[in-house]
C-alpha cells in the first residue's frame, strides 16, 4: 500500500491536548453486543439478552448492578415515576456511589435521562429506545464517514 500526501506536521502536538478552551465535547457512548437470541420466550431471559446486547453488564459487574438499575428504571417507567439515586439505591440494595457510577454510564449511552435529580429511561418503550439509539448510531457513523472523506481528500486517497 502506498501512502500519498504530505505528512509533515500532520498532527501537531497542540492538537493532541483536547478541545480548545471554551468548547465542549458532547458524546454518546453506544455499546452493542451481538449474541444469540434466547430460544425460549421467557421475559427474564429476554430482558437479560436485551440488556446484555446494550452492554449493560460485563465481566467486571459480577452482581449485575447496571442491569438491576436498568430493571428498576424499567419498573418505574411502567409506574409512571422518576427516581432519585437514593430511591434507586433503596430499591436495589446497592450503594449510592455504585448507582451514580452506572447512571452516569447509562446517561452517556443515551439510555437514561435526568431532570431535577430524578432519573428515568429516555423513551416510553424499549422498542422506541432502540429506534433512538439506532438513530444516534447512524448519525455518529455519518459524522465519522464525513471526517474520513475529508481526511481522504486531504491525503489524496
N, C-alpha and C positions, 0 to 999 in steps of 0.2 A: 504494500500500500504506500503510495506517495502522498506526502502531506505538502500541500501548496499554501502559499500565503506568507505574510511577514509575521513571525512570532516574536520578534524583538520587542521587548516591553509589552508582551501580550497581556500579562496580568501584572498590574502594578501593586506593590506591597500595600499601599493605602486602600486598595480595593478589597483587600482580604480582611479588613478590620470590621466590616459590617456596614450597616446603613449609615448614611450621612446624618449629622446632627439635625434633629427636627423631623426626621422621617420615622415612620412607624412600620414595622414589619407585622403583617397580619397573615396568619396562616391557619389552615385547617389540615389536621393530620388524619388521613383516612387510611385505615388498615383493612385489607380484605384478604381472608384466608380461604382458599377454595378447598373444600373437603367433600367427602361423600355425604349425601343427604341421609338422614336416618331412615331405615327401612320401614319401621313401624310409624304409625301416625300418633305417637304419644306426645302430648303437649310439652312435657318436661324435656324430652329428647329434642324436640323441635326448637324449643327456646334455647337449650344449650348449644345446639348446632348454629342457630341464628346468631347468638352472642359470640360464639367461637369464630364464626365467619367474619364478624366485625372486629375480631381481635380483642374482645373484652376480657379475656383471661388467657394467661400463658403459663409457662412452666414455673416462673417465679411466684405466681399468685396461687400458692398452694391451697388456700381456703376459699378461692374464687370470690374474693372481696368485690372486685369490679362487677362480676356477674350478679352478686347479691344486691349491690346498689342499683344496678340496672333493673332487676326484678322489682325492687322496692319502688323505683320510679315508674315502672310499668303499672304496678298496682295503684299508685297514686294518680296516674293518668286516668285509669278506669274509674276511680273515685272522684275525679274532678278536683284534685287538690295539688298544691305545690308544697314542697317540703324544705325546711331549713336543713343545714348539715347536722345540727343537733338532733332533729327529728329522725333523719336517716340513720344516724348513729344509734339512736334508741331502738329503732325498728330492726336493725341488722345485728346489733351487738358488737359492732366494730368501733374502733376509736375514731374520734373526730378527725384526727390527723390522717388516718387511712381514708376516711370519707372524702376529705378535702383533696387529697392527692388524686384519688380516682375521679372525682368530679371535675377537677381541672383537666385531666386527660380526656374525659368524656366531652367536655366543652371544646377542647382543642379539636376533637374529631367531628364536632358539629352535631353530636347526638343529643347533648343536653344544653339547655339554656338556663340563665339565672336572671331573675328580676326581683329587686328588693330583698336580696339574700334568701330567696326561695328558688329551689331547683325544680326543673321539670323537663320531660322529654320534648324534643324540638317539634315534633308533629303529633297529630291526633291519632295516628295509627302507625304500626310498624311498616306497612306497605308504603305509606306516604313518606316515612322516614327514609326508606330505601330509595325512593324516587328522588328525594332531595340530595341524598348522599351521592347518588349516581350523577345528578346534575353538577354537584360540586366537583366530582372527579373529572367529568367531561370538560368542565371549564378549566381545571388545572392542566389537563392534557393539551387543551387548545393553547393555553399560555406557554407551556413547555415547547410545543411544536413551533409556535411563533418565534420564540427565542432561538430555538435550534435553526430555524430557517434564516434568521438574521445572522447568526454565527456562521452558518454555511456560506452565506453571501459574502461576509467579510473575509472569510478564509479562501474564497474562490472554489468551494467544493460543489 
